Structure formats: C-alpha cells, structure tokens
Amino acid sequence: MFAHEALDPRSKLAVTTAVIAVAVVAEAWMPLVALLVFVLGFVVIGRGFGPLAWLRSMGPILYLVPVLLVLNTLFYASGDPIWASSVAGVTVGVTTGGIVTSAHIALRLVVVAGVAAWFAATTDAEAFEAALVRLGVPWSLAFLLSLSIRLVPTMRHRFAVIEEAQRSRGLSLEGGPIATARARIPMFVPFISVIVRYGYDLSDALTARGFDRIDRRTAFVDVRHSRVDYVVYLLALLVFVLGLFATTSH
C-alpha cells in the first residue's frame, strides 16, 4: 500500500501522461477498458484517496457524459439505421455505428478525466511546482501550471455554491442522469461568469505582487523520489508500451 499524496509529482505526472497518450490514440475498446481498470485499480490500492473520492472529483464530467452520449448518438450517422427524423430541415437519427462511436468517445473522456482528476486531487500545487522546476521548466511557467491545480477545487466550490443558490430558487435535480444534466445546463452561464471574474482578480493580484519582475525564486517545498515512485515509473512505461502495441496491432 502507498499514499497517493506521498508519491512524487513527477512519477504521478508520468502515469497521467502515459494514460492520456494511450487513451487519445486508442481506436479499439480493449485498450480503453484496460486503462479505466488500471486507473481504478491504482486508486483502490492507495491510501488517502478512495474510489468514492475519485468519483466525486469527476462530478462535472460525469454529468456531461449522458449529454455527449445523446448528441453523439444522434449526429454520428454510420452503420445500420435504427431511427431517423427531420428537425428543422436537419436529419437526425440513431444508427448502430453512432451508438458505438458515442460510447467509445464517452469511454475515452472518462479515462482521460479520471486520471486527470486523480492527479489534480492528490497532488499538492506547491510540490507540483517544485517538481516542474526540477524538470527544468522555468519557474514562472511552473507556477502557472501549478495554478491550474489550485483552480480545480476552487471551481468545484464555486459550482457547488451556484448549485445551492439555484436549488434555493426552486431548481429540481430529480430524475435520471439526462434530466439532471439538462437541469444543470443553465448553471454554466453564472459559473463561467464567476470563473472569468476570478481570473481577472487573480491577474490583478499577481500584477500587484510583481509576478513578472522576479528573476529567481526560492521555495520551502522540496520533492524527492522514493522506492514506490520508481515502481510507478515502471508502471507508466509499461502502460505506454503495451497501450501503443495494442493500438498499432489493432
């Protein structure tokens, strides 16, 4: 057993990069299913970040998956037709190829979002910045990349606040996944507005602190590899090689 938070950000970044790279190029079902099982198994065997926390961290993506399934099923026309209709002069329908393609896209999205959510939720932003600097990334760019990790819980909190405000105004989130996703669509407008305003405030704060005037920077946080990290590197290499082999052989 190992603690997810105790892993070096560089080893976790290697696993995340390998999984995303294979998921993007995979055209068959088996590599994507194997990647999803690998990510879930990786979450299960670690301490401090279980499957329930992993699912909660993917909350917004899981709400979008049913919507993407419906849209892709209707507009990917290939294979044998099952149902078709004309809407405002545009023909939409359900085909066997459309169902398979939409499910494949949804599975790829879940794999990419799953490993990215694991990395963002278990990696300290300052440790990630220190790891990037150790890899030779300029500290200004490393800070901006680590800032993206800091934004994940902030965005999740802002979305939860907006959702509670909408519920207090009578928004109903009852029903199936599609009905719930449809009910959440109006919340994206105030959510985007809040995020844009937060970006402007953050930009003003960085400018006021002379972010672009500092040539060198010291840090209290240091990152070091452990034995488990080297095992994680081997797993990342194994995932990458086997994934590319399965993709090219298919």
C-alpha positions as CSV (number, residue, x, y, z in Angstrom):
1,M,0.0,0.0,0.0
2,F,1.1,3.6,-0.6
3,A,-0.3,7.0,0.0
4,H,-1.4,8.9,-3.1
5,E,-0.3,12.2,-1.7
6,A,3.2,10.8,-0.8
7,L,4.1,10.0,-4.4
8,D,6.4,12.3,-6.1
9,P,4.5,14.6,-8.6
10,R,6.9,13.6,-11.3
11,S,6.0,9.9,-11.1
12,K,2.3,10.8,-11.0
13,L,2.8,13.0,-14.0
14,A,4.4,10.1,-15.9
15,V,1.5,7.8,-15.2
16,T,-1.0,10.5,-16.1
17,T,0.8,11.4,-19.4
18,A,1.1,7.7,-20.3
19,V,-2.6,7.0,-19.7
20,I,-3.8,10.1,-21.6
21,A,-1.4,9.5,-24.5
22,V,-2.7,5.9,-25.0
23,A,-6.3,6.9,-24.5
24,V,-6.1,9.6,-27.2
25,V,-4.6,7.3,-29.8
26,A,-6.6,4.1,-28.9
27,E,-9.2,3.2,-31.5
28,A,-10.2,-0.1,-30.0
29,W,-12.3,-0.9,-27.0
30,M,-9.9,-3.1,-25.1
31,P,-7.1,-0.6,-24.5
32,L,-9.6,2.0,-23.1
33,V,-11.3,-0.6,-20.9
34,A,-7.9,-1.7,-19.7
35,L,-6.8,1.9,-19.0
36,L,-10.0,2.5,-17.0
37,V,-9.4,-0.7,-14.9
38,F,-5.8,0.4,-14.4
39,V,-6.7,3.8,-13.1
40,L,-9.5,2.4,-10.9
41,G,-7.1,-0.2,-9.5
42,F,-4.4,2.4,-8.9
43,V,-6.9,4.4,-6.9
44,V,-8.2,1.4,-4.9
45,I,-4.7,0.1,-3.8
46,G,-3.6,3.5,-2.5
47,R,-4.4,5.2,0.8
48,G,-6.0,8.6,1.3
49,F,-8.0,8.8,-1.9
50,G,-10.6,6.1,-2.4
51,P,-13.0,5.3,-5.3
52,L,-15.8,7.5,-3.8
53,A,-13.5,10.5,-3.6
54,W,-12.3,9.7,-7.2
55,L,-15.9,9.7,-8.4
56,R,-16.7,12.9,-6.6
57,S,-13.7,14.6,-8.2
58,M,-15.1,13.7,-11.6
59,G,-18.6,15.0,-10.8
60,P,-18.9,17.7,-13.5
61,I,-17.6,15.4,-16.2
62,L,-20.0,12.6,-15.2
63,Y,-22.9,14.9,-15.7
64,L,-21.7,15.8,-19.2
65,V,-21.3,12.2,-20.3
66,P,-25.0,11.5,-20.8
67,V,-25.4,14.7,-22.8
68,L,-22.5,13.8,-25.0
69,L,-23.8,10.3,-25.4
70,V,-27.1,11.6,-26.7
71,L,-25.6,14.2,-29.0
72,N,-23.0,11.9,-30.5
73,T,-25.6,9.2,-31.0
74,L,-27.9,11.5,-32.9
75,F,-25.3,13.1,-35.1
76,Y,-22.8,10.3,-35.9
77,A,-24.6,8.6,-38.8
78,S,-22.9,5.3,-39.7
79,G,-23.9,1.7,-39.7
80,D,-27.5,0.3,-39.9
81,P,-30.2,2.9,-39.2
82,I,-32.4,2.3,-36.1
83,W,-34.4,5.6,-36.1
84,A,-34.4,8.8,-38.1
85,S,-36.3,12.1,-38.1
86,S,-36.1,15.5,-39.7
87,V,-35.8,18.5,-37.3
88,A,-35.9,22.0,-38.8
89,G,-34.6,20.6,-42.1
90,V,-31.8,18.6,-40.5
91,T,-32.0,14.9,-40.4
92,V,-31.0,13.3,-37.1
93,G,-31.2,9.7,-36.3
94,V,-29.9,6.7,-34.3
95,T,-27.6,4.2,-36.0
96,T,-25.6,1.2,-34.7
97,G,-22.4,2.9,-35.7
98,G,-23.5,6.1,-34.0
99,I,-24.2,4.3,-30.7
100,V,-20.8,2.5,-30.8
101,T,-18.9,5.7,-31.7
102,S,-20.6,7.8,-29.0
103,A,-19.9,5.1,-26.4
104,H,-16.3,5.0,-27.5
105,I,-15.9,8.8,-27.2
106,A,-17.6,8.7,-23.7
107,L,-15.3,6.0,-22.5
108,R,-12.2,7.9,-23.7
109,L,-13.4,11.0,-22.0
110,V,-14.0,9.1,-18.7
111,V,-10.5,7.6,-18.8
112,V,-8.8,11.0,-19.5
113,A,-10.9,12.8,-16.9
114,G,-10.4,10.0,-14.4
115,V,-6.6,10.0,-14.4
116,A,-6.5,13.9,-14.6
117,A,-8.9,14.1,-11.6
118,W,-6.7,11.7,-9.7
119,F,-3.6,13.7,-10.4
120,A,-5.2,17.0,-9.5
121,A,-6.9,15.8,-6.3
122,T,-3.8,14.0,-4.9
123,T,-1.0,16.5,-5.9
124,D,-0.1,19.5,-3.8
125,A,0.2,22.6,-6.0
126,E,3.5,23.7,-4.4
127,A,5.0,20.3,-4.8
128,F,3.9,20.1,-8.4
129,E,5.6,23.5,-9.0
130,A,8.8,22.3,-7.3
131,A,8.8,19.1,-9.4
132,L,8.4,21.1,-12.6
133,V,11.3,23.3,-11.7
134,R,13.4,20.2,-11.0
135,L,12.5,19.0,-14.5
136,G,13.9,22.3,-16.0
137,V,10.7,24.2,-16.5
138,P,11.0,27.9,-15.9
139,W,9.5,28.8,-12.5
140,S,7.1,31.3,-14.0
141,L,5.6,28.6,-16.3
142,A,5.7,26.1,-13.5
143,F,3.8,28.4,-11.3
144,L,1.1,28.9,-13.9
145,L,0.8,25.2,-14.4
146,S,0.5,24.6,-10.7
147,L,-2.1,27.3,-10.5
148,S,-4.3,25.2,-12.7
149,I,-4.3,22.5,-10.0
150,R,-5.3,25.2,-7.4
151,L,-8.2,26.2,-9.6
152,V,-9.8,22.7,-9.6
153,P,-11.1,22.8,-6.0
154,T,-11.9,26.5,-6.4
155,M,-14.0,25.8,-9.5
156,R,-15.7,22.9,-7.8
157,H,-16.5,25.0,-4.8
158,R,-17.9,27.9,-6.9
159,F,-20.1,25.4,-8.9
160,A,-21.4,23.9,-5.6
161,V,-22.3,27.4,-4.4
162,I,-24.1,28.2,-7.6
163,E,-26.0,24.9,-7.4
164,E,-27.1,25.5,-3.9
165,A,-28.3,29.0,-4.9
166,Q,-30.3,27.6,-7.8
167,R,-31.8,25.0,-5.6
168,S,-32.9,27.6,-3.1
169,R,-34.7,29.3,-6.1
170,G,-36.6,26.1,-6.9
171,L,-34.3,24.2,-9.2
172,S,-35.1,20.5,-9.2
173,L,-32.4,18.0,-9.8
174,E,-34.5,14.9,-9.5
175,G,-34.8,12.3,-12.3
176,G,-32.4,10.3,-14.4
177,P,-28.9,11.3,-15.4
178,I,-30.1,13.0,-18.6
179,A,-32.7,15.1,-16.8
180,T,-30.2,16.0,-14.1
181,A,-27.7,17.1,-16.7
182,R,-30.3,19.1,-18.6
183,A,-31.3,20.9,-15.3
184,R,-27.7,21.9,-14.7
185,I,-27.1,23.5,-18.1
186,P,-28.4,26.9,-17.0
187,M,-25.9,26.9,-14.2
188,F,-23.0,27.1,-16.6
189,V,-23.7,30.7,-17.5
190,P,-23.2,32.1,-14.0
191,F,-20.4,29.6,-13.5
192,I,-18.4,30.9,-16.5
193,S,-19.1,34.4,-15.3
194,V,-17.7,33.7,-11.9
195,I,-14.6,32.0,-13.3
196,V,-13.9,34.9,-15.6
197,R,-14.2,37.4,-12.8
198,Y,-12.0,35.2,-10.6
199,G,-9.4,35.2,-13.4
200,Y,-9.4,39.0,-13.6
201,D,-9.0,39.2,-9.8
202,L,-6.1,36.7,-9.8
203,S,-4.4,38.6,-12.6
204,D,-4.6,41.9,-10.7
205,A,-3.2,40.2,-7.6
206,L,-0.2,38.7,-9.4
207,T,0.5,42.1,-11.1
208,A,0.3,43.9,-7.7
209,R,2.9,41.4,-6.3
210,G,5.3,41.9,-9.1
211,F,4.9,38.4,-10.6
212,D,6.7,39.4,-13.8
213,R,9.6,41.2,-12.1
214,I,11.1,38.3,-10.2
215,D,14.0,36.5,-12.0
216,R,14.7,33.8,-9.4
217,R,12.6,32.3,-6.7
218,T,13.3,30.1,-3.7
219,A,10.8,27.6,-2.2
220,F,10.3,25.8,1.1
221,V,8.9,22.7,-0.6
222,D,11.3,20.1,-1.9
223,V,10.4,16.8,-3.8
224,R,12.3,13.5,-3.5
225,H,11.8,10.1,-5.1
226,S,11.1,7.0,-3.0
227,R,11.1,3.3,-4.0
228,V,7.4,3.4,-4.7
229,D,8.0,6.2,-7.2
230,Y,10.4,4.1,-9.3
231,V,7.7,1.3,-9.4
232,V,5.2,3.9,-10.6
233,Y,7.7,4.9,-13.3
234,L,7.9,1.3,-14.4
235,L,4.1,1.1,-14.5
236,A,3.9,4.2,-16.6
237,L,6.4,2.8,-19.1
238,L,4.5,-0.5,-19.1
239,V,1.2,1.2,-19.8
240,F,2.7,3.3,-22.6
241,V,4.4,0.4,-24.3
242,L,1.5,-2.1,-24.0
243,G,-1.0,0.6,-25.0
244,L,0.9,1.6,-28.1
245,F,1.4,-2.1,-29.0
246,A,-2.3,-2.8,-28.6
247,T,-3.2,0.2,-30.7
248,T,-0.7,-0.5,-33.6
249,S,-1.5,-4.2,-33.7
250,H,-5.2,-3.4,-34.0
